[in-house]
Structure formats: C-alpha cells, structure tokens
Amino acid sequence: DPDTWVGSSNWALCILDALRNNPFRPYRDDLLLLDLFGTAADDADATVSLSAGGSEARWAIDGTVIFDGAEIEQFVDPMVQAGAGRLVRRGGRIGLVAGGAASSEYTVEQVLGALSFSNMAPGRDLPTHVSTTYVSPERGYADASLALWDIPGVGGNDDPKLLTQTLPYTTSATRAMRLRKVAGLQAREQRRVECTLPPSALDLVEWSGVTISLGAAYDGTLNGLYRVEAMHPAADYLGSDQGVALRIPTTLRGTSSAIWAWSDAEEETIYAPSYEVTTTGLQVPGTPT
C-alpha cells in the first residue's frame, strides 16, 4: 500500500524503487526477482561498527536521482556501485545481489567438455592504487576524495596503475573506505574459469557463489571459491532421435572472503576535515533603508 510507504536510504529498496518508478522503462513486479531484492535489503541494513563508536548500515544510498531522458541503466549502475553489488537477470527478470562474501550455492565436481583456466592476468591490466571520490556532508555535499589507497599484495616491480572510483550516492567516508577496498581487491583477482556446467547448475544466477572441487590434484591452483560472471544455458541438439541436452556455458571469477572482511580498528582512517575560516577586513554596511 503506497500510503504506508516511508522514506528510506536502504540500498536495495532505493534501486527497486528506481526500477519500478522510472519514466523510461518501469518494471512490473512480475519482471522483478523480488526475493533477491528482499534478501539484498536485509543485507544492506546489517550494521558495521565504527572505530569512533557506534555503527552504520552496511550499504546505503543518499542523494537525488534526476531522470532526464537517458537509459535507466545509466541511473541504476551508480546506485548499484554504492553497495558493491550486482544486478542479475534470469529468464527475462531482473534481481539484485548485495555486496558481501559469497556463500557457495553449488559445487562443481565435473564439467562437460574442455575447461579453460587462467590465474595470470597481464600486469598492465591490474591496478596498484585506488582513487575514491564520494560526497561529503562536511563540505556542504560537495565531492571529497579519500587518500590514495595502495592495494595490498602488489609486487614491487608492478607498473603503477590507478583505478578511479566515483561514488555519487555515498555520503559516508567510512562506507567509501570499505567500497574502495572491495573495488581494489576485486580488480586484482586473476583467477578465471570458462567451462560448461551440467543442467544441475541451472538455478544459479550471475554473482552466485560456486565451489570448484575437481580433485586433490587441483588444490592450490584451480579448486576454490568463485562467483558466476556469466552463464548462457542452451539446448544442444544431439542428433537424429537422440533429443537435446541442456548445457550451461559459464564464466567463473575467483573470489575470497578477504575482499569483504573489514576491521574498523585496523583499516578505518578517521576522516574529519576542518574548514575554520578567519574573516578579516569586514566592511560593515551603512544604515539599511
């Protein structure tokens, strides 16, 4: 009942509202994976402790969206980045997954056909530093920048490469710090797997957690936790009188709980800019008329 609605900065609910009520392509409820939005809303409301005391919601959206005639994706994508999440699609319907450590929903113990694995991306494609801009209430809601962040684990011989992160819907410096860490560590994740999964993987969606367990010979290299980067289910014709087989070409990207781990005591940098101004030479006006 819209008469009962109240304002909220919940990350998932703001995105859901934008999808439902935008003037370009409003989504009906039957085109939305509402169960995923509900889970994402609960995840966004989980609290994260602050080193100065108290806590804040894990993910939030603060700001104004102006629908001025462009595609809806141009407005939604920056909103999604404010929660380090991802829009997902299944059967023509759209859902949302919140940013957070992946829990394994499926174990890959066999693949159909060949498998391609890489854990060495070109060094020129890997960032070494992250530059993050957010909106600062202390500056009258003007843009502010966090200190340049050196991504942990970067080799001494890596060529410097800057990852620029803009967060127009984030007004918390501490939340921006967590988003900065996620962006930097995700960008340096080099494990990629391309394979064809059996029909038992059909319930997965993009960003689902997947564990690869192909035997002890692959421990330390290929086996481990991944997220679904893309999947394209298709029916494969087997020939005359043999029917068809469902096969799911899938791209997986490595992930780790370390990307999402956060210690306010060790990783939060107190950010409290001061803007004291001393005014000199003030010209007093004459008698008002």
C-alpha positions in Angstrom: 0.0 0.0 0.0 1.8 3.2 -1.2 0.0 5.2 1.6 2.1 3.3 4.1 5.5 4.0 2.4 8.1 6.0 4.3 11.5 7.3 3.2 14.5 5.0 3.3 18.1 5.1 2.3 18.2 1.3 2.2 20.4 0.5 -0.8 18.3 -2.3 -2.3 14.9 -0.6 -1.7 16.1 2.6 -3.4 17.2 0.6 -6.5 13.9 -1.3 -6.5 12.0 2.0 -6.4 14.1 3.4 -9.3 13.3 0.3 -11.4 9.6 0.4 -10.6 9.0 4.1 -10.9 11.4 5.5 -13.5 9.7 7.3 -16.5 11.6 5.3 -19.2 11.1 1.7 -18.6 9.2 1.0 -15.3 9.4 -2.7 -14.4 6.3 -4.6 -13.3 6.6 -6.8 -10.3 6.4 -9.9 -12.4 9.6 -8.8 -14.2 11.5 -8.5 -10.9 13.1 -11.2 -8.8 11.6 -9.7 -5.6 13.0 -12.4 -3.4 16.5 -11.4 -4.3 15.7 -7.7 -3.6 14.3 -8.7 -0.2 17.5 -10.6 0.7 19.6 -7.7 -0.6 17.6 -5.2 1.5 18.2 -7.2 4.7 22.0 -7.5 3.8 22.1 -3.7 3.3 20.6 -3.0 6.7 23.2 -5.1 8.5 25.3 -2.8 10.7 29.1 -2.2 10.5 30.9 -0.9 13.6 32.9 2.3 13.5 36.2 2.9 15.2 34.9 6.1 16.8 32.0 4.2 18.3 28.5 3.4 17.1 27.7 1.8 13.7 26.3 2.5 10.3 24.2 0.5 7.8 26.4 -1.7 5.6 25.1 -0.2 2.3 23.0 2.9 1.7 22.1 5.4 -1.0 21.9 9.1 -0.2 21.3 11.6 -3.0 18.9 12.7 -5.7 18.2 10.8 -8.9 17.1 13.1 -11.8 15.6 11.1 -14.7 16.5 13.5 -17.6 15.9 11.3 -20.6 18.7 8.7 -20.7 18.5 4.9 -20.4 17.5 3.6 -17.0 20.8 1.6 -16.7 22.7 4.9 -16.6 21.0 5.9 -13.4 20.9 2.4 -11.8 24.5 1.4 -12.3 26.0 4.1 -10.0 23.4 3.2 -7.4 24.4 -0.5 -7.6 28.1 0.6 -7.1 27.1 2.2 -3.8 26.5 -1.3 -2.4 29.3 -3.2 -4.2 26.6 -5.4 -5.6 25.3 -6.6 -8.9 22.1 -6.6 -11.0 21.3 -10.2 -12.1 19.0 -11.5 -14.8 17.2 -14.8 -15.0 14.5 -15.7 -17.6 14.0 -12.0 -18.6 13.6 -11.0 -15.0 15.9 -8.7 -13.0 17.2 -9.0 -9.5 19.8 -7.6 -7.2 22.6 -9.2 -5.1 24.2 -7.2 -2.3 27.9 -6.9 -1.9 29.3 -9.4 0.5 31.3 -12.5 0.9 30.0 -15.3 -1.4 28.5 -18.4 0.1 28.8 -21.4 -2.1 25.5 -22.5 -3.6 26.9 -25.1 -5.9 29.9 -27.4 -6.1 31.5 -28.2 -9.5 32.7 -31.8 -9.4 32.5 -32.3 -13.2 32.4 -30.2 -16.3 31.1 -31.0 -19.8 34.0 -31.0 -22.3 37.0 -28.8 -22.0 37.9 -26.3 -19.3 39.9 -23.1 -19.6 41.7 -21.8 -16.5 43.9 -18.7 -16.1 45.4 -17.2 -13.0 47.9 -14.8 -14.6 46.3 -11.6 -16.0 48.6 -9.2 -17.8 50.2 -6.9 -15.3 49.2 -3.8 -17.3 45.6 -4.7 -16.6 46.0 -4.9 -12.8 45.6 -1.7 -10.7 48.1 -0.9 -8.0 46.2 2.1 -6.4 42.6 3.2 -5.9 41.4 6.8 -6.0 38.0 7.2 -4.5 35.7 10.2 -4.6 32.5 10.4 -2.6 30.0 13.1 -1.4 31.0 14.8 1.8 28.3 16.3 4.1 31.2 18.2 5.9 31.8 20.0 2.6 28.3 21.0 2.0 27.7 17.8 0.0 30.5 18.6 -2.4 32.8 15.9 -3.7 35.7 14.8 -1.5 38.5 12.3 -2.1 39.9 9.7 0.2 43.6 9.3 0.5 45.1 7.3 -2.4 45.0 3.6 -1.4 47.8 1.2 -2.1 46.3 -2.2 -2.9 47.9 -4.9 -0.6 49.9 -7.6 -2.3 51.1 -5.5 -5.2 54.6 -6.6 -6.2 57.5 -4.1 -6.2 58.0 -4.4 -9.9 54.4 -3.8 -10.9 53.9 -0.7 -13.1 51.8 1.9 -11.3 48.2 1.8 -12.5 45.4 3.9 -11.0 41.8 2.6 -10.5 39.4 5.6 -10.3 36.2 5.1 -8.3 33.4 7.6 -8.2 30.6 7.2 -5.6 27.9 9.8 -6.2 25.4 8.2 -3.8 27.8 7.6 -0.9 28.0 10.3 1.8 29.9 8.3 4.4 33.7 8.4 4.3 33.9 5.1 6.2 31.5 3.4 3.8 33.5 4.8 0.9 36.7 3.2 2.5 35.0 -0.2 2.5 33.9 0.2 -1.1 37.4 1.2 -2.0 38.9 -1.9 -0.5 36.3 -4.1 -2.3 37.0 -2.4 -5.7 40.8 -2.7 -5.4 40.9 -6.3 -4.3 38.3 -7.5 -6.8 40.2 -5.8 -9.6 43.3 -7.7 -8.8 41.6 -11.1 -8.6 43.2 -13.1 -11.5 41.5 -16.5 -11.4 39.2 -17.1 -14.4 37.5 -20.3 -15.4 35.5 -20.9 -18.6 33.6 -24.2 -18.7 30.3 -25.9 -19.5 28.3 -26.9 -16.5 25.6 -29.7 -16.4 21.9 -29.0 -16.0 22.1 -29.3 -12.2 23.6 -25.8 -12.2 20.5 -24.2 -13.8 19.3 -22.5 -10.6 22.5 -20.3 -10.4 22.4 -16.7 -11.4 25.2 -14.2 -12.0 27.2 -13.5 -8.9 26.2 -16.8 -7.3 28.9 -18.4 -5.2 30.4 -21.6 -6.7 33.0 -24.0 -5.3 35.2 -25.9 -7.7 36.3 -29.2 -6.4 37.8 -31.3 -9.1 40.1 -33.4 -7.0 43.2 -33.1 -4.9 45.4 -32.6 -7.9 43.9 -29.1 -8.4 44.2 -27.9 -4.8 46.1 -24.7 -4.6 45.6 -23.9 -8.3 42.1 -24.3 -9.8 40.0 -25.5 -6.8 38.4 -22.9 -4.6 35.6 -20.3 -4.3 34.3 -18.5 -7.4 31.5 -16.3 -8.5 29.4 -16.7 -11.6 30.5 -13.9 -14.0 28.2 -15.0 -16.9 26.2 -18.1 -17.8 24.3 -18.9 -21.0 22.0 -22.0 -20.7 21.3 -23.6 -24.1 19.8 -26.8 -25.6 22.3 -28.8 -27.5 20.9 -30.9 -30.4 22.3 -34.5 -30.1 21.3 -35.8 -33.5 18.5 -37.8 -35.0 16.3 -39.5 -32.4 18.6 -38.6 -29.6 16.8 -35.4 -28.4 18.6 -32.4 -26.9 20.8 -31.9 -23.8 20.9 -28.8 -21.6 24.3 -27.4 -21.3 25.4 -24.2 -19.5 28.5 -22.4 -20.8 29.7 -20.5 -17.8 32.4 -18.0 -16.9 33.6 -18.0 -13.3 35.7 -15.4 -11.5 37.7 -16.1 -8.3 36.7 -14.5 -5.1 37.7 -14.6 -1.4 36.2 -13.6 1.9 39.2 -11.4 2.4 37.8 -9.0 -0.2 34.9 -8.3 2.1 36.5 -8.6 5.6 36.7 -5.3 7.5 38.3 -4.3 10.8 37.3 -0.8 11.8 40.2 -0.7 14.3 42.8 -1.5 11.8 41.5 -0.3 8.4 39.4 2.7 9.1 41.2 6.0 8.8 39.4 8.8 10.7 38.4 11.5 8.2 37.3 14.7 9.8 38.2 17.7 7.6 38.3 21.1 9.3 37.1 24.2 7.5 37.6 27.0 10.0 37.9 30.4 8.3 39.1 33.6 9.9 37.5 36.6 8.3 39.4 39.9 8.2 38.7 43.3 6.9 34.9 43.0 7.1 33.2 46.1 5.6 30.2 47.0 7.8 27.3 48.2 5.7 25.6 51.5 6.3 22.2 52.0 7.7 19.6 49.9 5.9 16.9 51.8 4.1 
